[in-house]
Amino acid sequence: MDPIRLGISSGGRADCCQLLPAMVSRHGLICGATGTGKTVTMRLLLEQLHRRGIPIFATDFKGDLSGLGAAGGDNAKVQERLSRFGLGQNYFHAFPLELWGPSALPLRTTISELGPELLALMLALNDNQSGLMQLLFRIADEQGLLLLDWKDLQALIRFAETERRSLEQHYGNISPASLGAIKRKFLAVERDGADALFGEPALDLQDLLGGARIHLLDASKLHPRVYGILLLWLLAELYENLPESGDTVKISLFFDEAHLLFDELPKRLCDQVEQIVKLIRSRGVGIFFVTQNPLDIPEAILAQLGNRIQHALRAYTPKEQRAVKAAASSFRANPAFDTAAVIGELAVGEALVSCLDQDGVPQPVQRLLIQPPASRLSPLDAQEIAQLLRDSPLSGKYGAQLDRESAYEQLQRRQTEQAQSAGGETIGKEGAERAARGGRHKDRGELGRALNSMANSFGRQLGRELVRGLLGALTGRR
């Protein structure tokens, strides 16, 4: 594939620093203060990678990237730069978009696929509550309850409340206070629209891996914590499902407001994200983190980002000065200028750029004027978005939500059967108690045999409830 021209130097050179498509899987960073041009740079990269047939999934936290679906040329500053880059009016055109989000195609996963670890993080549960969430998933597995959507988990919690005494005989103490706290946390994130993320049809990764369209998630209405968890889940899914591919790029991810992935993230999970960023490139996945400050990214992850685009940073406070020093020290020095000094001098649309060469070695940092994008800078209006959704090849697949039988319906059916049985032939108190005890012993016996069979087949694996989500993907047990 042809190298990607990112911009031109002050001397008009375009070949002094280019992004090699084969190096996209070595990850990247787009950084800069608000209003310095990092979103426009992100747009340019999306366009150029699409031109080379690389599948793209990008998040749009500010809701202004949908203009990729319309031809540019409506911005005066962009028009001014055409001649400097040797571009004509035929440079502008629209790009095929697939829009995801609350006002577009719903991006869903299931409760089971997200898993108890990330779900507990989404709900901001403490250690005791997180342990109970793990136990609830185990109960669901052993009771044969399928967890797909929001109401399934709510039904499971109600089941644990009403059957707490009998469940404690097998699973140990189940704290009513922790159950109540989890219910309250549910209500809080439900108000933020988290419930809409769960259900079927769940996202099929194969729909992202075709290079025909740019997939854009409108995250402007997502709660920051929900947004961060959703991205962690996507990383885990890709790592688990994609085979090794060397430097062949299968998909490129762009995470806007990337600091939201790491805010309030426990160190244990942060270490696992570091692992997955390190290992996922062998699956052909390239990740570009887009954020204001390089210090927003954990140092161990920052060290793995080989391609860097740094827009202006202002250094008025000690923290801002540390950020400038950190950004400058991450580049391979260029003897022609002082990197730290230039970071504070960059104009809007300028950036310091260093990309990897064909051997994976960082090139010396260059000061570039970033090439203008070919798409429209202003977002699509409601009518244009509606037309885009009508034309979407995926609208038939994801437009209508499925509601197949799962935990909610299963537990309702059990209650109905129990009520019908109670209204039938009276067998006497002692007989009923013996039958109930016998049924429980039988169920436990069957459960024990099933668990023994699982243990014989899978060794010391803990079952599905402990191998979902990020942990399962990283440990290879999922």
C-alpha positions as CSV (number, residue, x, y, z in Angstrom):
1,M,0.0,0.0,0.0
2,D,1.1,3.6,-0.6
3,P,2.4,5.5,2.4
4,I,-0.1,8.0,3.9
5,R,0.9,11.6,3.5
6,L,0.0,13.4,6.7
7,G,1.2,16.9,5.8
8,I,4.0,19.0,4.4
9,S,7.0,20.6,6.1
10,S,7.8,24.3,6.1
11,G,9.9,23.6,3.0
12,G,7.0,22.0,1.2
13,R,8.2,18.4,1.5
14,A,5.6,15.7,1.9
15,D,7.8,12.7,2.1
16,C,9.8,13.6,5.2
17,C,7.3,11.9,7.5
18,Q,4.7,9.5,6.3
19,L,2.6,6.8,7.9
20,L,3.2,3.3,6.5
21,P,-0.1,1.2,6.4
22,A,1.9,-1.9,7.5
23,M,2.8,0.0,10.7
24,V,-0.7,0.9,11.7
25,S,-0.9,-2.2,13.9
26,R,1.9,-0.7,16.0
27,H,-0.7,1.7,17.4
28,G,-0.6,5.5,17.6
29,L,-1.4,8.7,19.5
30,I,-3.1,11.8,18.4
31,C,-2.8,14.5,21.1
32,G,-3.3,18.2,21.6
33,A,-5.2,20.8,23.4
34,T,-8.9,21.7,22.5
35,G,-9.1,23.5,19.2
36,T,-5.7,22.7,17.9
37,G,-6.8,20.3,15.1
38,K,-6.6,16.8,16.5
39,T,-10.1,15.9,15.4
40,V,-9.4,17.1,11.9
41,T,-6.2,15.0,11.9
42,M,-8.2,12.0,13.1
43,R,-10.7,12.6,10.2
44,L,-7.8,12.7,7.7
45,L,-6.4,9.4,8.9
46,L,-9.8,7.8,8.7
47,E,-10.2,8.9,5.1
48,Q,-6.7,7.8,4.1
49,L,-6.9,4.4,5.7
50,H,-10.3,3.8,4.1
51,R,-8.8,4.6,0.7
52,R,-6.4,1.8,1.3
53,G,-9.1,-0.7,2.1
54,I,-8.4,-1.0,5.9
55,P,-11.5,-1.6,8.0
56,I,-12.1,1.2,10.5
57,F,-14.1,1.6,13.7
58,A,-14.0,5.0,15.3
59,T,-15.7,6.6,18.2
60,D,-17.0,10.2,18.0
61,F,-17.4,11.6,21.5
62,K,-18.3,15.1,20.4
63,G,-20.7,14.1,17.6
64,D,-18.9,16.0,14.8
65,L,-17.3,13.3,12.7
66,S,-20.5,12.3,10.8
67,G,-19.5,14.8,8.1
68,L,-17.3,12.0,6.7
69,G,-20.4,11.0,4.9
70,A,-20.5,14.3,2.8
71,A,-18.1,15.9,0.4
72,G,-16.0,18.7,1.8
73,G,-15.0,22.1,0.3
74,D,-17.4,24.2,2.4
75,N,-14.8,25.5,4.8
76,A,-12.8,28.6,3.8
77,K,-9.6,27.6,5.7
78,V,-9.6,24.2,3.9
79,Q,-10.0,26.0,0.6
80,E,-7.0,28.2,1.4
81,R,-4.8,25.1,1.9
82,L,-5.6,23.3,-1.4
83,S,-3.0,25.1,-3.4
84,R,-0.3,24.5,-0.8
85,F,-0.9,20.8,-1.1
86,G,-1.3,20.8,-4.8
87,L,-5.0,19.7,-4.5
88,G,-7.9,20.6,-6.8
89,Q,-11.7,20.7,-6.2
90,N,-12.0,17.1,-7.3
91,Y,-10.2,16.2,-4.1
92,F,-13.4,16.6,-2.1
93,H,-15.8,13.6,-1.8
94,A,-17.9,11.7,0.7
95,F,-17.0,8.4,2.3
96,P,-19.3,5.5,3.0
97,L,-20.4,5.5,6.6
98,E,-22.1,3.1,9.0
99,L,-23.4,5.0,11.9
100,W,-23.8,3.4,15.3
101,G,-25.3,4.8,18.5
102,P,-28.6,6.0,20.1
103,S,-29.9,7.7,17.0
104,A,-28.5,5.2,14.5
105,L,-27.9,1.5,14.4
106,P,-27.9,0.1,18.0
107,L,-24.5,-1.3,19.0
108,R,-25.4,-4.1,21.5
109,T,-23.7,-6.9,23.4
110,T,-25.2,-9.3,25.9
111,I,-24.9,-9.3,29.6
112,S,-23.2,-12.7,29.4
113,E,-20.6,-11.5,26.9
114,L,-19.8,-8.4,28.9
115,G,-19.2,-10.5,32.0
116,P,-19.3,-9.8,35.7
117,E,-15.9,-8.1,35.8
118,L,-16.7,-5.3,33.4
119,L,-20.3,-5.1,34.5
120,A,-19.1,-4.5,38.1
121,L,-16.8,-1.8,36.8
122,M,-19.6,-0.2,34.9
123,L,-21.8,-0.1,38.0
124,A,-18.9,1.2,40.2
125,L,-19.3,-1.7,42.6
126,N,-17.0,-2.1,45.6
127,D,-15.1,-5.3,46.3
128,N,-17.9,-7.0,48.2
129,Q,-20.5,-6.1,45.6
130,S,-18.2,-7.2,42.8
131,G,-17.8,-10.6,44.5
132,L,-21.6,-10.9,44.7
133,M,-21.9,-10.1,41.0
134,Q,-19.5,-12.9,40.2
135,L,-21.6,-15.2,42.3
136,L,-24.8,-14.1,40.6
137,F,-23.3,-15.1,37.2
138,R,-22.3,-18.4,38.7
139,I,-25.8,-19.0,39.9
140,A,-27.2,-18.1,36.5
141,D,-24.8,-20.6,34.8
142,E,-25.7,-23.4,37.2
143,Q,-29.4,-22.7,37.1
144,G,-29.4,-22.7,33.3
145,L,-30.4,-19.0,33.1
146,L,-29.4,-17.2,29.9
147,L,-28.4,-13.6,30.5
148,L,-28.9,-11.5,27.4
149,D,-30.5,-8.1,28.2
150,W,-31.0,-5.7,31.1
151,K,-34.3,-7.3,32.4
152,D,-32.6,-10.7,32.6
153,L,-30.1,-9.5,35.2
154,Q,-32.8,-7.6,37.1
155,A,-34.8,-10.8,37.2
156,L,-31.8,-12.7,38.4
157,I,-31.3,-10.3,41.3
158,R,-35.0,-10.6,42.3
159,F,-34.6,-14.4,42.1
160,A,-31.5,-14.2,44.4
161,E,-33.5,-12.0,46.8
162,T,-36.6,-14.3,47.0
163,E,-34.6,-17.5,47.1
164,R,-31.7,-16.2,49.2
165,R,-32.1,-18.7,52.0
166,S,-32.1,-21.8,49.8
167,L,-29.3,-20.4,47.6
168,E,-27.1,-19.8,50.7
169,Q,-27.2,-23.5,51.5
170,H,-25.2,-24.1,48.4
171,Y,-23.4,-20.9,47.7
172,G,-22.7,-19.4,51.1
173,N,-23.7,-16.0,52.4
174,I,-25.6,-13.7,50.1
175,S,-25.7,-10.2,51.6
176,P,-29.1,-8.5,51.3
177,A,-27.4,-5.1,51.7
178,S,-25.1,-5.8,48.7
179,L,-28.0,-7.0,46.7
180,G,-29.8,-3.7,47.5
181,A,-26.8,-1.7,46.6
182,I,-26.5,-3.4,43.2
183,K,-30.1,-2.7,42.5
184,R,-29.6,1.0,43.3
185,K,-26.5,1.1,41.0
186,F,-28.6,-0.5,38.3
187,L,-31.1,2.3,38.5
188,A,-28.4,4.9,38.3
189,V,-26.8,3.6,35.1
190,E,-30.2,2.8,33.6
191,R,-30.9,6.6,33.7
192,D,-27.7,7.0,31.7
193,G,-29.1,4.7,29.0
194,A,-26.8,1.7,29.7
195,D,-29.7,-0.7,29.4
196,A,-30.0,0.0,25.6
197,L,-26.5,-1.5,25.1
198,F,-27.6,-5.0,26.0
199,G,-29.7,-7.4,24.0
200,E,-29.8,-9.1,20.6
201,P,-28.8,-9.0,17.9
202,A,-25.4,-8.4,19.4
203,L,-22.7,-6.9,17.4
204,D,-21.1,-9.3,14.9
205,L,-17.5,-8.5,14.6
206,Q,-17.5,-9.7,11.0
207,D,-19.7,-6.7,10.1
208,L,-16.8,-4.4,11.2
209,L,-14.1,-6.3,9.4
210,G,-15.1,-5.4,5.8
211,G,-13.3,-2.4,4.5
212,A,-16.2,-1.1,2.4
213,R,-17.5,1.4,5.1
214,I,-16.2,3.5,8.0
215,H,-17.9,2.4,11.2
216,L,-18.6,5.4,13.4
217,L,-20.0,5.2,16.9
218,D,-21.7,8.3,18.1
219,A,-20.7,8.3,21.8
220,S,-21.8,11.9,22.5
221,K,-24.8,10.7,24.6
222,L,-23.1,7.8,26.4
223,H,-22.1,8.2,30.1
224,P,-18.3,8.4,30.3
225,R,-18.0,5.2,32.4
226,V,-20.3,3.3,30.0
227,Y,-18.3,4.5,27.1
228,G,-15.0,3.3,28.6
229,I,-16.4,-0.1,29.4
230,L,-17.8,-0.5,25.9
231,L,-14.4,0.1,24.4
232,L,-12.7,-2.3,26.8
233,W,-15.2,-5.0,25.8
234,L,-14.6,-4.3,22.1
235,L,-10.8,-4.8,22.6
236,A,-11.4,-8.0,24.5
237,E,-13.7,-9.4,21.7
238,L,-11.3,-8.6,19.0
239,Y,-8.4,-10.1,20.8
240,E,-10.3,-13.3,21.5
241,N,-11.8,-13.8,18.1
242,L,-9.1,-12.7,15.6
243,P,-6.3,-15.1,14.7
244,E,-2.7,-14.2,14.5
245,S,-1.9,-12.2,11.4
246,G,1.6,-10.6,11.8
247,D,1.7,-7.1,10.4
248,T,-1.4,-7.6,8.1
249,V,-3.8,-4.9,9.4
250,K,-7.3,-6.3,9.8
251,I,-8.9,-3.3,11.5
252,S,-7.9,0.1,12.8
253,L,-9.6,1.5,16.0
254,F,-9.8,5.2,16.8
255,F,-10.8,6.0,20.4
256,D,-11.7,9.6,20.9
257,E,-11.4,11.0,24.5
258,A,-9.2,8.0,25.3
259,H,-8.6,9.0,28.9
260,L,-12.1,7.7,29.6
261,L,-10.8,4.2,29.2
262,F,-8.5,4.6,32.1
263,D,-10.3,6.9,34.5
264,E,-11.1,5.0,37.7
265,L,-9.8,1.8,36.1
266,P,-8.4,-0.5,38.9
267,K,-4.7,-1.3,38.5
268,R,-5.3,-4.9,38.0
269,L,-7.5,-4.2,35.0
270,C,-5.2,-1.5,33.8
271,D,-2.4,-4.1,33.7
272,Q,-4.6,-6.4,31.6
273,V,-5.4,-3.6,29.2
274,E,-1.6,-3.0,28.8
275,Q,-1.3,-6.7,27.9
276,I,-4.1,-6.6,25.4
277,V,-2.7,-3.5,23.7
278,K,0.7,-5.2,23.5
279,L,-0.6,-8.5,22.2
280,I,-3.5,-7.4,20.0
281,R,-1.2,-6.0,17.3
282,S,-0.3,-9.6,16.4
283,R,-4.0,-10.0,15.5
284,G,-3.8,-7.2,13.0
285,V,-5.5,-4.6,15.2
286,G,-4.1,-1.0,15.3
287,I,-5.3,1.3,18.0
288,F,-5.1,5.1,17.8
289,F,-5.8,6.9,21.1
290,V,-7.0,10.5,20.7
291,T,-6.8,12.7,23.8
292,Q,-5.7,16.1,25.0
293,N,-2.8,15.2,27.2
294,P,-0.3,12.4,26.8
295,L,-0.3,12.0,30.6
296,D,-4.0,10.8,30.2
297,I,-2.6,7.5,28.9
298,P,-0.8,5.1,31.4
299,E,2.9,5.2,30.8
300,A,3.2,1.5,30.0
301,I,0.6,1.8,27.3
302,L,2.0,5.1,26.0
303,A,5.3,3.4,25.4
304,Q,3.6,1.0,23.0
305,L,2.3,3.8,20.7
306,G,4.7,3.9,17.8
307,N,3.1,6.5,15.6
308,R,2.6,9.9,17.2
309,I,1.0,13.1,16.1
310,Q,1.3,15.9,18.6
311,H,-0.7,19.2,18.2
312,A,-0.1,22.2,20.4
313,L,-0.1,22.1,24.1
314,R,-0.1,25.1,26.4
315,A,2.1,25.1,29.4
316,Y,0.9,27.6,32.0
317,T,0.7,25.3,35.0
318,P,3.3,22.8,36.5
319,K,1.1,19.9,35.3
320,E,0.9,21.3,31.8
321,Q,4.7,21.8,31.8
322,R,5.1,18.2,32.8
323,A,2.8,17.2,29.9
324,V,4.9,19.1,27.4
325,K,8.1,17.6,28.7
326,A,6.5,14.1,28.5
327,A,5.3,14.7,25.0
328,A,8.7,16.0,23.8
329,S,10.7,13.2,25.4
330,S,8.5,10.6,23.6
331,F,9.8,11.7,20.2
332,R,13.0,10.8,18.4
333,A,14.9,14.1,18.5
334,N,15.4,16.3,15.4
335,P,18.6,18.4,15.7
336,A,16.9,21.1,13.6
337,F,14.7,22.3,16.5
338,D,13.8,22.1,20.2
339,T,10.9,19.7,20.4
340,A,9.5,21.0,23.7
341,A,9.7,24.6,22.6
342,V,7.9,23.9,19.3
343,I,5.0,22.1,21.0
344,G,4.0,25.4,22.6
345,E,4.4,27.3,19.3
346,L,2.4,25.1,16.9
347,A,-0.5,26.9,15.1
348,V,-3.9,25.4,14.6
349,G,-3.5,22.6,12.0
350,E,0.2,22.1,12.6
351,A,1.6,19.1,14.4
352,L,4.8,17.4,15.4
353,V,4.8,14.0,13.7
354,S,6.9,10.8,14.1
355,C,6.0,7.5,12.5
356,L,7.7,4.2,12.3
357,D,9.8,3.3,9.3
358,Q,9.6,-0.1,7.5
359,D,11.8,-1.6,10.2
360,G,9.6,-0.4,13.0
361,V,12.1,2.3,14.0
362,P,10.7,5.8,14.9
363,Q,11.6,8.5,12.4
364,P,13.0,11.8,13.7
365,V,10.2,14.2,14.6
366,Q,9.0,16.6,12.0
367,R,7.0,19.8,12.1
368,L,4.1,19.5,9.6
369,L,1.2,21.4,8.3
370,I,-1.5,18.7,8.3
371,Q,-3.3,18.0,5.0
372,P,-6.9,19.1,4.9
373,P,-9.5,16.3,4.9
374,A,-11.7,15.6,1.8
375,S,-14.9,15.2,3.7
376,R,-17.1,17.9,5.2
377,L,-16.1,19.3,8.6
378,S,-19.6,20.0,9.7
379,P,-21.7,17.0,10.9
380,L,-24.6,15.5,8.9
381,D,-28.0,16.9,9.7
382,A,-31.0,14.8,10.8
383,Q,-32.3,14.3,7.2
384,E,-28.9,13.2,5.9
385,I,-28.5,10.8,8.8
386,A,-32.0,9.3,8.2
387,Q,-31.1,8.8,4.5
388,L,-27.8,7.1,5.5
389,L,-29.7,4.7,7.8
390,R,-32.2,3.9,5.1
391,D,-29.4,3.0,2.7
392,S,-27.5,1.0,5.3
393,P,-26.9,-2.7,4.4
394,L,-27.0,-3.5,8.1
395,S,-30.3,-1.8,9.1
396,G,-32.2,-5.0,8.4
397,K,-29.9,-7.0,10.7
398,Y,-29.7,-4.6,13.7
399,G,-32.7,-2.3,13.3
400,A,-35.2,-4.5,15.2
401,Q,-34.3,-5.9,18.7
402,L,-34.9,-9.6,19.3
403,D,-36.3,-10.8,22.6
404,R,-35.8,-14.6,22.7
405,E,-36.4,-16.6,25.8
406,S,-33.8,-15.9,28.5
407,A,-33.5,-15.6,32.3
408,Y,-36.5,-13.2,32.6
409,E,-38.9,-15.5,30.8
410,Q,-37.4,-18.6,32.3
411,L,-37.9,-17.4,35.8
412,Q,-41.4,-16.2,35.0
413,R,-42.2,-19.7,33.7
414,R,-40.9,-21.3,36.9
415,Q,-43.1,-19.0,39.0
416,T,-46.1,-19.9,36.9
417,E,-45.4,-23.7,37.1
418,Q,-44.9,-23.4,40.9
419,A,-48.2,-21.5,41.3
420,Q,-50.0,-24.1,39.2
421,S,-48.5,-26.9,41.2
422,A,-49.4,-25.3,44.5
423,G,-53.1,-25.0,43.3
424,G,-53.3,-28.7,42.3
425,E,-53.6,-31.8,44.4
426,T,-52.7,-31.3,48.1
427,I,-50.1,-33.7,49.2
428,G,-49.8,-32.7,52.8
429,K,-47.1,-30.6,54.4
430,E,-44.7,-33.4,55.3
431,G,-45.0,-35.0,51.8
432,A,-44.4,-31.6,50.2
433,E,-41.4,-31.0,52.2
434,R,-39.9,-34.4,51.5
435,A,-40.6,-33.9,47.8
436,A,-39.0,-30.5,47.8
437,R,-36.0,-31.8,49.7
438,G,-35.7,-34.8,47.3
439,G,-36.0,-32.5,44.3
440,R,-33.3,-30.2,45.6
441,H,-31.1,-33.2,46.4
442,K,-31.8,-34.5,42.9
443,D,-31.0,-31.2,41.3
444,R,-27.8,-30.9,43.4
445,G,-26.8,-34.4,42.4
446,E,-27.4,-33.7,38.7
447,L,-25.6,-30.3,39.2
448,G,-22.7,-32.1,40.9
449,R,-22.4,-34.6,38.1
450,A,-22.4,-31.9,35.5
451,L,-19.8,-29.9,37.3
452,N,-17.6,-33.0,37.7
453,S,-17.9,-33.6,34.0
454,M,-16.9,-30.0,33.3
455,A,-13.9,-30.4,35.7
456,N,-12.8,-33.6,33.9
457,S,-13.1,-31.9,30.5
458,F,-11.6,-28.5,31.3
459,G,-9.3,-29.2,34.3
460,R,-9.3,-26.4,36.9
461,Q,-11.2,-23.8,34.8
462,L,-13.8,-22.1,36.8
463,G,-16.7,-22.2,34.3
464,R,-18.1,-19.6,32.0
465,E,-18.9,-17.1,34.7
466,L,-15.2,-16.5,35.4
467,V,-13.9,-16.5,31.8
468,R,-16.1,-13.9,30.1
469,G,-15.1,-10.5,29.1
470,L,-11.7,-9.0,29.4
471,L,-10.3,-11.5,31.9
472,G,-11.3,-14.5,29.8
473,A,-9.8,-13.0,26.6
474,L,-6.5,-12.3,28.2
475,T,-6.1,-15.6,30.0
476,G,-7.2,-17.7,27.0
477,R,-9.9,-19.5,29.0
478,R,-13.0,-18.0,27.4
